[in-house]
Amino acid sequence: MPHDRKLFIASPSIGVNPSDFEFFEEQRLHREADHSARPLHTQTGNKAATRFGLPQYKETPRLKVALKNKPLDFYGFERWILSSRAKDLLHAMDPAAFDFRKCETSAPPRHNIDNYWIGKVRRVIEEFDRGASNFEKAGRQWDVGLEEWTFNHAIRKLNTLVLHPGHEESLAFYILDYSLYPIFDGRLVEAIRGAGLRGLMFSPLQWPDKGDVRTVYIENYGYWKDQGAL
């Protein structure tokens, strides 16, 4: 793997409203959907496997976007609601990394929009160079159901990330034990920035350069500030 490879956490932007949309009957659609094609991975310390990606919905999902503000290209957290131009860019750069489902989309009359899509990263990288990376685990926690202390192996804070060789062409993925947000390669981040797509922010997983300082990092800002990088 190139030592100068850039990786970023992709998370909702500060300063915009990532919840400025309505997904009609999402819980029912998710419950009735076919989940069999979603990849299964077992996180460290867990007995049950976790599913990634999107299910096959039995009907076309319906959305309403830009309820109060101007349209964004990315909405949402655990799964995205994204514009057609955002979907087209992601699919063109790394088609194997994502699941997309087209939606019937409406917006207030003042906005002229195309249909939006539901999108989510489906690729998972299970192992990485833990010795060369910097992260914090959730650690010892009280389990209310078991009524005992347990150790949560999930990564609660990811500051730097170094991958093992073999993943150079993976531009978007989840790290198995850090499933809060997906990781984007710098090539994908620059394409998103170059296209002017709005709604995501990118937290650097390596020493920030001058171009990265324009973003406030919700995930690892404190770490890089303590390192003197910001």
C-alpha positions in Angstrom: 0.0 0.0 0.0 1.4 3.4 -0.8 2.6 5.3 2.3 1.1 8.5 1.0 -2.4 7.2 0.6 -5.1 9.4 2.1 -8.1 8.1 3.9 -11.0 10.0 5.4 -14.1 9.4 7.6 -17.2 10.4 5.6 -19.8 11.9 7.9 -22.6 14.4 7.8 -21.5 18.0 7.3 -21.6 20.6 10.1 -23.6 23.7 9.1 -26.3 21.8 7.1 -29.3 19.9 8.1 -28.8 16.2 7.3 -32.3 15.4 8.5 -34.1 17.8 6.1 -36.0 15.1 4.4 -38.9 12.6 5.0 -38.6 8.9 4.2 -42.2 7.6 4.1 -42.9 4.4 5.9 -39.3 3.5 6.2 -39.7 1.1 9.1 -42.4 -0.9 7.3 -40.4 -1.0 4.1 -37.3 -2.2 5.9 -39.2 -4.8 7.8 -40.9 -6.2 4.6 -37.7 -6.1 2.4 -35.6 -9.0 1.3 -32.3 -8.8 3.3 -30.8 -12.1 2.1 -28.3 -10.4 -0.3 -26.8 -8.1 2.3 -23.3 -9.3 3.3 -22.9 -10.6 6.8 -19.8 -9.9 9.0 -19.1 -10.8 12.6 -17.6 -8.0 14.6 -14.9 -8.7 17.2 -16.4 -9.9 20.5 -19.9 -10.5 19.0 -21.7 -13.7 18.5 -24.3 -12.4 16.0 -23.3 -11.2 12.6 -24.0 -7.7 11.3 -25.5 -7.0 7.9 -24.1 -4.3 5.7 -25.5 -2.7 2.5 -29.2 -2.2 1.6 -32.1 -4.7 1.3 -34.2 -5.2 -1.7 -37.4 -3.2 -1.1 -40.7 -4.7 -2.2 -41.9 -1.4 -3.5 -40.3 1.9 -4.6 -39.5 4.0 -1.5 -41.0 7.5 -1.4 -39.1 10.5 -0.2 -39.5 14.3 0.2 -36.3 16.3 0.4 -35.3 19.9 1.0 -38.2 20.4 3.4 -36.9 23.7 4.8 -33.5 24.4 3.1 -31.9 24.2 -0.3 -31.4 20.6 -1.6 -28.3 18.7 -0.5 -26.6 15.9 -2.3 -26.3 13.8 0.9 -28.8 13.4 3.7 -29.0 11.1 6.6 -26.5 9.2 8.8 -26.6 5.4 8.9 -27.8 5.3 5.3 -27.8 8.2 2.9 -30.5 9.8 0.8 -28.5 11.1 -2.1 -29.0 13.0 -5.3 -28.7 11.4 -8.7 -25.5 13.2 -9.5 -23.9 12.0 -6.2 -25.1 8.5 -6.9 -23.6 8.6 -10.4 -20.2 9.8 -9.2 -19.9 7.2 -6.4 -21.0 4.4 -8.7 -18.7 5.5 -11.5 -15.6 5.5 -9.2 -16.2 2.3 -7.2 -19.3 0.4 -8.3 -18.6 -2.6 -6.1 -18.6 -0.5 -2.9 -22.2 0.7 -2.8 -25.8 -0.4 -2.8 -28.3 2.0 -4.3 -32.1 2.0 -4.5 -34.0 4.5 -6.6 -36.8 6.5 -5.0 -39.9 8.3 -6.0 -39.0 11.8 -4.8 -40.8 15.1 -4.2 -39.8 18.5 -2.9 -41.4 21.8 -2.2 -42.5 23.6 -5.4 -39.7 26.1 -5.2 -37.1 23.3 -5.9 -36.7 21.6 -9.2 -35.1 18.2 -8.5 -34.5 14.8 -10.0 -35.3 11.6 -8.1 -33.1 10.8 -5.2 -31.6 7.4 -4.1 -31.1 5.5 -1.0 -27.4 4.6 -0.8 -25.1 2.7 1.6 -21.6 1.3 1.6 -21.6 -2.5 1.4 -17.9 -3.3 1.3 -16.3 -4.3 4.6 -12.6 -4.6 5.4 -12.2 -6.8 8.5 -8.6 -6.3 9.4 -6.1 -3.3 9.2 -2.7 -2.5 10.6 -3.7 -2.0 14.2 -0.1 -1.3 15.4 0.3 1.6 12.9 -3.2 3.0 13.4 -4.5 5.1 16.3 -8.0 4.3 17.7 -9.9 3.8 21.0 -12.2 1.0 21.8 -15.5 1.4 23.6 -14.1 -0.8 26.4 -15.7 -2.0 29.6 -19.5 -1.3 29.8 -22.4 -2.3 31.9 -24.8 -4.5 30.0 -28.3 -3.8 31.3 -29.8 -7.0 29.7 -27.1 -9.3 31.1 -26.8 -7.3 34.3 -23.0 -7.6 34.2 -19.9 -5.8 33.0 -18.8 -6.7 29.5 -16.0 -5.5 27.2 -17.2 -3.8 24.0 -14.5 -4.3 21.3 -16.1 -1.8 18.9 -13.9 1.2 18.0 -15.5 4.3 19.3 -12.9 6.8 18.1 -10.8 6.3 14.9 -7.9 8.8 14.6 -5.5 7.4 12.1 -5.9 4.3 9.8 -3.3 2.2 7.9 -4.5 -0.6 5.8 -2.7 -3.9 5.0 -1.6 -4.2 1.3 -4.3 -5.4 -1.1 -6.9 -2.7 -0.7 -5.5 0.0 -2.9 -8.5 0.1 -5.3 -11.1 0.1 -2.5 -12.2 3.7 -2.5 -15.1 3.2 0.0 -15.5 0.7 2.8 -16.4 0.1 6.4 -13.8 -1.0 8.9 -15.6 -4.0 10.6 -15.1 -2.8 14.2 -15.8 0.8 13.3 -19.2 0.9 11.6 -20.3 4.4 12.7 -19.2 6.0 9.4 -17.7 4.6 6.2 -14.1 5.4 5.1 -13.4 7.2 1.8 -10.2 7.1 -0.2 -8.7 10.6 -1.0 -9.4 10.1 -4.7 -13.1 9.8 -4.0 -13.0 12.8 -1.6 -11.4 15.0 -4.2 -13.9 14.0 -6.8 -16.8 14.9 -4.5 -15.2 18.2 -3.6 -14.5 18.9 -7.2 -18.1 18.2 -8.2 -19.3 20.6 -5.5 -21.5 17.9 -3.9 -22.9 19.1 -0.5 -23.8 17.2 2.6 -20.7 15.3 3.7 -17.6 16.3 5.5 -14.3 14.4 5.7 -12.1 13.8 8.7 -8.5 12.9 7.7 -7.1 9.7 9.0 -3.5 10.9 8.3 -1.7 14.1 9.0 -4.0 16.8 7.5 -2.6 18.9 4.7 -3.6 22.6 4.0 -6.5 21.6 1.9 -8.1 19.6 4.7 -8.0 22.4 7.2 -11.1 24.0 5.6 -13.2 21.4 7.4 -14.2 21.1 11.1 -13.7 17.5 12.0 -16.5 16.1 14.1 -14.7 12.7 14.6 -11.0 13.4 15.2 -10.7 17.1 15.4 -9.4 17.0 19.1 -6.8 14.4 18.2 -5.3 16.5 15.4 -5.5 19.6 17.5 -3.5 17.9 20.2 -1.0 16.7 17.7 -0.4 20.3 16.5 -1.8 19.7 13.0 -4.7 22.3 13.3 
